[in-house]
Structures are given as structure tokens and as C-alpha cells.
Amino acid sequence: MGRTVPTWRNRIESEMASLEPFRRALNSGDKIAFDELLNGVRKRRTAGGMLPAHDAWKPMLMSMLIECHSRIAELEQRIESLSEA
């Protein structure tokens, strides 16, 4: 028997593809930031697939928030190491 529900990967890729008109309207710096957030979602596909959500946005937004937090933590660590030097 075939699947009745699209895979998590297919669902998020479809959602991200639907955002292309929004992406095109962004300036070049914002496009880079937006693409980095979407890549954060892709990096966390396994975790997103574990959340039984009918709405793909909840796990996508959580993945984006984690991506932002990870980058902030990395920058804080760099600043701390530079100030110790």
C-alpha cells in the first residue's frame, strides 16, 4: 500500500517552495538570511518529522528559532573568547 500522508520532507519542501514569491521580494541581504533559516529547517528534518503535526509550520518555526539561537550562542562564544585574549 502507498502512503496516504506525504512524508515530512516532501511537506516542508512544498511549504518552502510556496514561499518563493516572498523570497524574491526580499533584498539580497534578507534573501541570504532567509535561505539560512530554511537550511536550518532542512538540517532538523529528523526532529521535525518526530512531531506529529498536521500543520508543517509549527516544526518549521521551531527549527528556525533553534537555528537563530544556535547562531547567537556561537557568536556569544566567539565574543567571549576574543575578550579573554
C-alpha distances in whole Angstrom, upper triangle without the diagonal:
4,7,9,12,14,15,18,20,18,20,23,23,23,26,28,28,29,32,33,36,37,37,39,42,43,46,45,46,43,41,41,41,38,36,37,35,32,32,33,29,28,29,28,24,23,26,24,21,22,23,21,22,21,24,24,28,29,27,28,32,32,31,34,36,36,37,40,41,40,42,45,45,46,48,50,50,52,54,55,55,58,60,60,62
4,6,9,10,11,15,16,15,16,20,20,19,22,24,24,25,28,29,32,33,34,35,38,39,42,41,42,40,37,37,37,34,32,33,32,28,29,29,26,24,26,25,22,21,23,22,18,20,21,19,20,19,21,21,25,26,25,25,29,29,28,31,34,33,34,37,38,38,39,42,43,43,46,47,47,49,51,53,53,55,57,58,59
4,6,7,8,12,13,12,13,16,17,17,19,21,22,22,25,27,30,31,31,33,35,36,39,39,39,37,34,35,34,31,30,31,29,26,26,26,23,22,24,22,19,18,20,18,15,17,18,15,16,15,18,17,21,22,21,22,25,26,25,28,30,30,30,33,35,34,36,39,39,40,42,44,44,46,48,49,50,52,54,55,56
4,7,9,12,14,13,13,16,17,16,18,21,21,21,24,26,29,30,30,33,35,36,39,39,39,36,34,35,34,31,30,31,29,26,27,27,23,23,25,23,20,20,21,19,16,17,17,15,15,13,16,16,20,21,20,21,25,25,25,27,30,30,31,33,35,35,37,39,40,41,43,45,45,47,49,50,51,53,55,56,57
4,6,9,11,10,9,13,14,13,15,18,18,19,21,24,26,27,27,30,32,32,36,36,36,33,31,32,31,27,26,27,25,22,23,23,20,19,22,20,16,17,18,15,12,14,14,12,12,10,12,12,16,17,17,18,21,21,21,24,26,26,27,30,31,31,33,35,36,37,39,41,42,43,45,47,47,49,51,52,54
4,7,8,6,6,10,11,10,12,15,15,16,19,20,23,24,24,27,29,29,33,32,33,30,28,28,28,25,23,24,22,19,20,21,17,16,19,18,14,15,16,14,11,14,14,13,12,11,12,11,15,17,15,16,19,20,19,21,24,24,25,28,29,29,31,33,34,35,37,39,39,41,43,44,45,47,49,50,51
4,5,5,6,9,10,11,12,14,15,17,19,21,24,24,24,27,29,29,32,31,32,29,27,27,26,23,22,22,21,17,18,18,15,13,16,14,11,11,13,11,8,11,12,11,12,11,13,11,14,16,14,14,18,18,17,20,22,22,22,25,27,26,28,31,31,32,34,36,37,38,40,42,42,44,46,47,48
4,5,5,6,8,10,11,12,14,15,17,19,22,22,22,25,27,27,29,29,29,26,24,24,23,20,19,19,17,14,15,15,11,11,13,11,8,9,10,7,5,9,10,10,10,10,11,8,11,12,10,10,14,15,13,16,18,18,19,22,23,23,25,27,28,28,31,33,33,34,37,38,39,41,43,44,45
4,5,5,6,8,10,11,12,14,16,17,21,21,20,23,25,25,27,27,27,24,22,22,21,18,17,17,16,12,13,13,10,8,11,10,7,9,11,9,8,12,13,13,13,13,13,10,13,14,12,11,15,15,13,15,19,18,18,21,23,22,23,26,27,27,30,32,32,33,36,37,38,39,42,43,44
4,6,5,6,9,10,10,12,14,16,19,20,19,22,24,25,27,27,27,25,22,23,22,19,18,19,17,14,15,16,13,11,14,14,10,13,15,12,11,14,15,15,14,13,13,10,13,16,14,13,16,18,16,18,21,21,20,23,25,25,26,29,30,30,32,35,35,36,38,40,41,42,44,46,47
4,6,5,6,9,10,11,13,15,18,18,18,21,23,23,26,26,27,24,22,22,22,18,17,19,17,13,15,15,12,12,15,14,11,13,14,11,10,13,13,13,11,10,9,7,10,12,11,10,14,15,15,16,19,20,20,22,24,24,26,28,29,30,32,34,35,36,38,39,40,42,44,45,47
4,5,5,6,8,10,11,13,16,16,16,19,21,20,23,23,23,20,18,19,18,15,14,15,13,10,11,12,8,8,12,11,9,12,13,9,10,13,13,13,12,11,10,6,8,11,9,7,11,13,11,12,16,16,16,18,21,21,22,24,26,26,28,30,31,32,34,36,37,38,40,42,43
4,5,5,6,9,10,11,15,15,14,17,19,19,22,22,22,20,17,18,18,14,13,14,13,9,11,13,10,9,12,13,10,14,15,12,13,16,16,17,15,15,13,10,12,14,13,11,14,16,14,14,18,19,17,20,22,22,23,26,27,27,29,31,32,33,35,37,38,39,41,43,43
4,5,5,6,9,10,13,14,14,16,19,20,23,23,24,21,18,20,20,16,15,17,16,12,14,16,13,12,16,16,14,17,18,15,15,18,18,17,15,14,12,10,11,15,14,12,15,17,16,16,20,21,20,22,25,25,26,28,30,30,32,34,35,36,38,40,41,42,44,46,47
4,5,5,7,9,12,12,13,15,17,18,21,21,22,19,17,18,17,14,14,16,13,10,13,14,11,12,16,15,13,17,17,13,14,18,16,16,14,13,10,8,8,12,12,9,12,15,14,14,17,19,18,20,22,23,24,26,28,28,30,32,33,34,36,38,39,40,42,44,45
4,5,5,7,10,10,10,13,15,15,18,18,18,16,13,15,14,11,10,12,11,7,10,12,10,10,14,14,13,17,17,14,15,19,18,19,16,16,13,10,10,13,13,9,12,15,13,12,16,17,16,18,21,21,21,24,26,26,27,29,31,31,33,35,36,37,39,41,42
4,5,5,9,10,10,11,14,15,18,18,19,17,14,16,16,13,12,15,14,10,13,15,13,13,17,17,16,19,20,17,18,22,21,21,19,18,16,13,13,17,16,13,15,18,17,16,20,21,19,21,24,24,24,27,29,29,30,33,34,34,36,38,39,40,42,44,45
4,6,7,8,10,11,13,15,18,19,20,17,15,17,17,14,14,17,15,12,15,17,15,15,19,19,18,21,22,18,19,23,21,21,19,17,14,12,12,16,17,14,15,19,18,17,20,22,21,22,25,26,26,28,30,30,31,34,35,36,37,40,41,41,43,46,46
4,6,5,6,9,10,11,15,16,17,14,12,14,14,10,11,14,12,10,14,15,14,15,18,19,18,22,22,19,20,23,22,22,20,18,15,13,12,16,16,13,14,17,16,14,18,20,18,19,22,23,23,25,28,28,28,31,33,33,34,37,38,38,40,42,43
4,5,5,6,9,10,13,14,16,13,10,13,14,11,11,14,14,11,14,17,15,16,19,20,20,23,24,21,23,26,25,26,23,22,19,17,16,19,19,16,17,20,19,17,20,22,20,21,24,25,24,26,29,29,29,32,34,33,35,37,38,38,41,43,44
4,5,5,7,9,12,14,16,14,11,15,16,12,13,17,16,15,18,20,19,19,23,24,23,27,27,24,26,29,28,28,25,24,21,19,17,21,22,18,19,22,21,19,22,25,23,23,26,27,26,28,31,31,31,34,36,35,36,39,40,40,42,45,46
4,5,5,7,11,12,14,11,9,13,13,10,12,15,14,13,16,18,17,19,22,22,22,26,26,23,25,28,26,27,24,23,20,18,16,19,20,16,16,20,19,17,19,22,20,20,23,25,23,25,28,28,28,31,33,33,33,36,38,38,39,42,43
4,5,5,9,9,11,8,6,10,10,7,9,12,12,11,14,16,16,17,19,21,21,25,25,22,24,27,26,28,25,24,21,18,17,20,20,16,16,20,18,16,18,21,18,18,22,23,21,23,26,26,26,29,31,30,31,34,35,35,37,40,40
4,6,8,9,12,10,8,11,13,11,11,15,15,14,17,19,19,20,23,24,24,28,28,26,28,31,30,31,28,27,24,22,20,23,24,20,20,23,22,19,22,24,22,22,25,26,24,26,29,29,28,31,33,32,33,37,38,37,39,42,42
4,7,9,12,9,9,12,13,11,13,16,16,16,19,21,21,22,25,26,26,30,30,27,30,32,31,32,29,28,25,23,21,24,24,21,20,24,23,20,22,25,23,22,25,27,25,26,29,29,28,31,34,33,33,36,38,37,39,42,42
4,6,8,6,6,9,10,9,11,14,14,14,17,19,19,21,23,24,25,29,28,26,29,31,30,32,29,28,25,23,20,23,23,20,19,22,21,18,20,22,20,19,22,23,21,22,26,26,25,27,30,29,29,33,34,33,35,38,38
4,6,5,6,9,10,10,12,14,15,16,18,20,21,22,24,26,27,31,31,29,31,34,33,35,32,32,28,26,23,26,26,22,21,24,23,20,21,24,21,19,23,24,21,22,26,25,24,27,29,28,28,32,33,32,33,37,37
4,5,5,6,9,10,11,13,14,15,17,19,20,21,23,25,26,30,30,28,31,33,33,35,32,32,29,26,24,26,26,22,22,24,23,19,21,23,20,19,22,23,20,21,25,24,22,25,27,26,27,30,31,30,32,35,35
4,5,5,7,9,10,11,13,15,16,17,19,20,21,23,25,28,28,27,30,32,32,34,32,32,29,26,24,25,25,21,20,22,21,17,19,20,17,16,19,20,16,18,21,20,19,22,24,22,23,26,27,26,28,31,31
4,5,5,6,8,10,11,12,14,15,17,18,20,21,23,26,26,24,27,30,29,31,28,29,25,23,20,22,22,18,17,20,18,15,16,18,16,14,18,19,16,17,21,20,19,22,24,23,24,27,28,28,29,32,33
4,5,5,6,9,10,10,12,14,15,16,18,20,21,25,25,23,26,28,28,30,27,28,24,21,19,22,21,17,17,20,18,15,17,19,16,15,19,19,17,19,22,21,21,24,26,25,26,29,30,29,32,34,34
4,5,5,6,9,10,10,12,14,15,16,19,20,24,24,23,25,28,28,30,28,29,25,22,20,22,21,18,17,19,17,14,16,17,14,14,17,17,14,16,20,18,18,21,23,22,23,26,27,26,29,31,31
4,5,5,6,9,10,11,13,14,15,17,19,22,22,21,24,26,25,28,26,27,23,20,18,20,19,15,14,16,14,11,13,14,11,10,14,14,12,13,17,16,15,19,20,20,21,24,25,25,27,29,30
4,5,5,6,9,10,11,13,14,16,17,21,20,19,21,24,23,25,23,23,20,17,15,17,16,13,12,15,13,10,12,14,11,11,15,15,14,16,19,19,18,21,23,23,24,27,28,28,30,33,33
4,5,5,6,9,10,10,12,14,15,19,19,18,20,23,23,25,23,24,21,18,16,18,17,13,14,16,13,11,14,15,12,12,16,16,14,17,19,19,19,22,24,23,25,28,28,28,31,33,33
4,5,5,6,9,10,10,13,14,18,18,17,20,22,22,25,23,24,22,18,17,18,16,13,13,14,11,9,12,12,8,9,13,12,10,13,16,15,16,19,20,20,21,24,25,25,27,29,30
4,5,5,7,9,10,11,13,16,15,14,17,20,19,22,20,21,18,15,13,14,13,9,9,11,8,5,8,9,7,8,11,11,11,13,15,15,16,19,20,21,22,25,26,26,28,31,32
4,5,5,6,9,10,11,14,15,13,15,18,18,20,18,19,17,13,12,14,12,8,10,11,9,7,11,12,9,11,14,14,14,17,19,19,20,22,24,24,26,28,29,30,32,34,35
4,5,5,6,9,10,13,14,13,15,18,19,21,20,21,19,15,15,16,14,11,12,13,9,9,12,12,9,11,14,13,13,16,18,17,18,21,22,22,25,27,27,28,31,32,33
4,5,5,6,9,12,12,11,14,16,16,19,18,20,18,15,14,14,11,9,10,10,6,6,9,8,5,9,11,10,10,14,15,15,16,19,20,20,23,24,25,26,29,30,31
4,5,5,6,10,10,8,11,13,13,16,15,17,14,11,10,11,8,6,8,8,5,6,9,9,8,11,13,13,14,17,18,18,20,22,23,24,26,28,29,30,32,33,35
4,5,5,9,10,9,11,14,15,17,17,18,16,13,13,14,11,9,12,12,8,10,13,12,11,14,16,15,16,19,20,19,22,24,24,25,28,29,30,31,34,35,36
4,6,8,9,10,12,14,15,18,18,20,19,15,15,16,12,11,13,12,8,10,13,11,9,13,14,12,14,17,17,17,19,22,22,22,25,27,27,29,31,32,33
4,6,5,6,9,10,12,15,15,17,16,13,13,13,9,9,11,10,6,9,11,9,9,13,14,12,15,17,17,18,20,22,22,24,26,27,28,30,32,33,34
4,6,5,6,9,10,13,13,15,15,11,13,13,9,9,12,11,9,11,14,13,13,16,17,16,18,21,21,21,24,26,26,27,30,31,32,34,36,37,38
4,5,5,7,9,12,13,16,16,13,15,14,11,12,14,13,11,14,16,14,15,18,18,17,20,22,22,22,25,27,27,28,31,32,32,34,37,37,38
4,5,5,7,10,12,15,15,12,13,12,8,10,12,10,9,12,13,11,13,16,16,15,18,21,20,21,24,25,25,27,30,30,31,33,35,36,37
4,5,6,8,9,12,11,9,10,9,5,7,10,9,8,11,13,12,13,16,17,17,19,21,21,22,25,26,27,29,31,32,33,35,37,37,39
4,5,7,9,11,12,9,12,11,8,10,13,12,11,15,16,15,17,20,20,20,23,25,25,26,29,30,30,32,34,35,36,38,40,41,42
4,6,9,12,13,12,14,12,9,12,14,13,12,16,17,16,18,21,21,20,23,25,25,26,29,30,30,32,34,35,36,38,40,40,42
4,6,9,10,9,11,9,7,11,12,11,12,15,16,15,17,20,20,20,23,25,25,26,29,30,30,33,35,35,36,39,40,41,43
4,7,9,9,12,10,9,12,15,14,15,18,19,18,21,23,23,24,27,28,28,30,33,33,34,36,38,39,40,42,44,45,47
4,5,6,9,7,8,11,12,12,14,16,17,18,20,22,23,24,26,27,28,30,32,33,34,36,38,38,40,42,43,44,47
4,6,9,9,10,12,14,15,16,18,19,20,22,24,25,26,28,30,31,32,34,36,37,39,40,41,43,45,46,47,49
4,5,6,8,9,11,12,14,15,17,18,20,21,23,24,26,27,29,30,32,33,35,36,38,39,41,42,44,45,47
4,6,6,6,9,10,11,12,15,16,17,19,20,21,23,25,26,27,29,31,32,33,35,36,38,40,41,43,44
4,6,5,6,8,10,10,12,14,15,16,18,20,21,22,24,25,27,28,30,31,33,34,36,37,39,40,42
4,5,5,6,9,10,11,12,14,15,17,18,20,21,22,24,26,27,29,30,32,33,35,36,37,39,41
4,5,5,6,9,10,10,12,14,15,16,18,20,21,22,24,25,27,29,30,31,33,35,36,37,39
4,5,5,6,9,10,11,12,14,15,17,19,20,21,23,24,26,27,29,30,32,33,35,36,38
4,5,5,6,9,10,11,12,14,15,17,18,20,21,22,24,26,27,28,30,32,33,35,37
4,5,5,6,9,10,10,12,14,15,16,18,20,21,22,24,26,27,28,30,31,33,35
4,5,5,6,9,10,10,12,14,15,16,18,20,21,23,24,26,27,29,30,32,33
4,5,5,6,9,10,11,12,14,15,17,18,20,21,23,24,26,27,29,31,32
4,5,5,6,9,10,11,12,14,15,16,18,20,21,22,24,26,27,29,31
4,5,5,6,9,10,10,12,14,15,16,18,20,21,22,24,26,27,29
4,5,5,6,9,10,11,12,14,15,17,19,20,21,23,25,26,28
4,5,5,6,9,10,11,12,14,15,17,18,20,21,23,25,26
4,5,5,6,9,10,10,12,14,15,16,18,20,21,23,25
4,5,5,6,9,10,11,12,14,15,17,18,20,21,23
4,5,5,6,9,10,11,12,14,15,17,18,20,21
4,5,5,6,9,10,11,12,14,15,16,18,20
4,5,5,6,9,10,10,12,14,15,17,19
4,5,5,6,9,10,11,12,14,16,17
4,5,5,6,9,10,11,12,14,16
4,5,5,6,9,10,11,12,14
4,5,5,6,9,10,11,13
4,5,5,6,9,10,11
4,5,5,6,9,10
4,5,5,6,9
4,6,5,7
4,5,5
4,5
4
